[in-house]
């Protein structure tokens, strides 16, 4: 058992069940049926930049020079400070319910199976072999006090144990912001302006950074944090999240 797993299991014991379908079993692990579902998600068409899933079974948006690749409307029209992002699955159904339990109901033990699924994405994708350090999207001090933990940071430490990469605690969210889910696209961007600061530019200078978050819906948070990292000296930002929304 890893150090993170042992700590979470001791302090915050979880029911022994599949974290997604919640079928009881001997350990807190993903059942075979849910593993098959996740494998199927990896075959769905996604935006090649932000990694969000398309709503239909065909690709929309601007087609790149490679006809097998496509970008969603947001990524085709807007500059992105991150180079690449992928998710373990779409933000819907059982996965969305599990993320809500993890994020809003104190089920921090779910960081273990979540980080395992995210690591499986890394193993399949050679782009992640280039990353040199991990940075988690921070939460405000107020939100940290209310929740008791930063859900993205727990995922980052889970990935660090599997990759031997260091998690750099160099970002802070200096002001609390309204929940992004309640805002439209323009409001989300304005909501995050000046919310994040970088404490240590030298730690990321010239490095390819793995930026970890739990969910990407419009990619506004992802882009804002990536902007801070890139302008602070990071060579490249590649993101990995547990769940990604769908785009039309």
Secondary structure, DSSP 8 states (H G I E B T S, - for coil): --HHHHHHHHHS---SB-TTT--B-SSS---HHHHHHHHHHTTS-B-TTT--EESSSS--S-B-SSTT-B--HHHHHS--SSSEEEEEEESSHHHHHHHHHHHHS--GGGHHHHHHHHHHHHHH-GGGGG--EEEE---BHHHHHHHSS-HHHHHHHHHHHHH---B---EEE-S----GGGS-HHHHHHHTTT-EEES-STTTTT-EEEEEEEEESSSHHHHHHHHHHHHTT-SEEEEEEEEE-EE-
